[in-house]
Structures are given as structure tokens and as C-alpha cells.
Amino acid sequence: MSKLAFALIVLIDGQQQEVSYWADILRCNQFSEFVEFGHTYAKEKRYKKRQSQVNITAYCKPVFVNANTKLLN
């Protein structure tokens, strides 16, 4: 049996890093933003526009994983 999860995909210089699986799309997207834009703490102002870090891309995508796969919150 499988369940829905959200995979955090991180690419550094075009190379995919280890994938993490999240239960909540909002948390996954929050961490993808932290990784891609180099936020250093959670309360950093969203209205403050920052450039993406050079050669780092991060995004979330919905996937089905095995029922016993541990999901991050």
C-alpha cells in the first residue's frame, strides 16, 4: 500500500541530492525556499526579496511512497 507524500528535490550544480519526504506541502515548500534562497532563520521577512543561490534549485513535488516510509513534519 502507498501513501501521498511531498518530495523535496534539491539540485546543486545540476546534481540531485538525497530526497526527503514530507507529510505537509506547506512545510516542504518552506524548506525548499530556505534552501534555494539561503534563509538562515525561520522568521526572516518574506517580503524581503532575495536572489536564488547560484546553482541551487529546490522544489517539492507530490509522490506516492511506501506506507512505511518515514515522513518529516
N, C-alpha and C positions, 0 to 999 in steps of 0.2 A: 504494500500500500504506500502511496506517496502523499505528500502534503505541499501546499504552496509556501514558498519562501521567496526572499529577495536577495539576489546575489550581488555583492559589492565587488565590482570589477575595477581593478586598478592596473593601469598601463604606465610603465616607466620606460621611456625611450622605445616605445612600441612593444615592449615585452610584458606579457600578462603576468602579474604577481599572483600569489596564493589567494584564492577566492574565500570570502567569508559569507556566511548565510545569516540573514536577519529575519526576524518574525514580523517586524513593523517597517513598512515602506518609508515612513517619515524619519525614523532613526537611521535607516540605511542611507537615505538621501542626505541627512545631516552629516553623517560621517564622510560621504563622498565629497561633499562641499568642503569639509575640514581638510581632507587630503588634497584635493585639487587646488584649493586656493590658499593653503598654508595657514589656516586659522590656528592660533595657539591656545585658545581657551574658548569655552562654550558660549560665553556672554559677549563675544566680540560683535559689534554692531553690524547687522545685515545690510543697512543702508550704505555702509562704507564700501564702495566698490574697490575690489582688489583684482589684480590681474592673475590669471591662472599661472601656476608654477610652470617653468619651462619643461617641456617633455613629460608632464604628468597629467594623465587623464583618469578620472574616476566617475563611475556611474553605477546605477542599480538597475537590475532587470529581474522581472518575475521568472521564477523557475519552479519546477516540481522536483523535490528531493525525497530521498528515502525517509520513511516515517521515523526512523531512529536517529536521523541527523540532528545534531545539536544546533539550535538557532540562538543567535545573540539578540539581546533586547536593546 
